């Protein structure tokens, strides 16, 4: 099972990225933003790509596999 290594929403907020910027800069929709806020990992690779681009991180910085 994949899980977040970090609290993505808190990191986004710390970087000054809000819901509007997620949509405009990252192409991340409202429902996906709500998933991120709730800590859910049911997001697409496109979303992971956008998060990596906006936060200047690698996928492994965001996610880890746990059995």
C-alpha positions in Angstrom: 0.0 0.0 0.0 1.3 3.4 -0.9 1.2 6.1 1.8 2.4 9.7 2.0 5.8 10.2 3.6 4.9 13.8 4.4 1.7 15.7 5.1 1.4 17.1 1.5 -1.2 19.7 2.4 0.9 21.2 5.2 3.9 21.3 2.9 1.8 23.0 0.2 0.5 25.6 2.8 4.1 26.2 4.0 5.1 26.9 0.4 2.2 29.4 0.1 0.3 27.2 -2.3 -3.5 27.3 -1.9 -6.4 25.5 -3.7 -6.5 28.2 -6.4 -2.8 27.8 -7.2 -3.1 24.0 -7.2 -5.7 24.4 -9.9 -4.0 27.1 -11.9 -0.3 26.0 -11.6 -0.7 22.3 -11.1 -3.8 21.5 -13.0 -5.1 19.8 -9.9 -8.9 19.8 -9.6 -11.0 20.5 -6.5 -11.8 16.8 -5.8 -8.1 15.8 -5.9 -7.2 18.8 -3.7 -9.7 17.5 -1.2 -8.1 14.1 -1.3 -4.7 15.7 -0.6 -6.1 17.7 2.2 -7.6 14.5 3.7 -4.3 12.7 3.3 -5.7 10.2 0.8 -3.3 8.6 -1.7 -5.9 7.8 -4.4 -4.4 10.4 -6.8 -3.1 10.0 -10.3 0.5 10.0 -11.5 -0.3 13.3 -13.2 -1.1 14.7 -9.7 2.2 13.3 -8.3 4.0 14.8 -11.2 2.4 18.2 -10.6 3.2 18.0 -6.9 6.8 17.2 -7.6 7.1 20.1 -10.0 5.5 22.6 -7.7 7.4 21.4 -4.6 10.7 20.6 -6.4 10.7 17.1 -5.0 11.0 13.5 -6.3 8.2 11.0 -6.1 10.1 9.1 -3.5 10.1 12.2 -1.3 6.3 12.1 -1.3 5.4 8.4 -1.3 6.5 5.2 0.2 5.3 1.6 0.0 4.2 -0.2 3.1 2.9 -3.8 3.2 
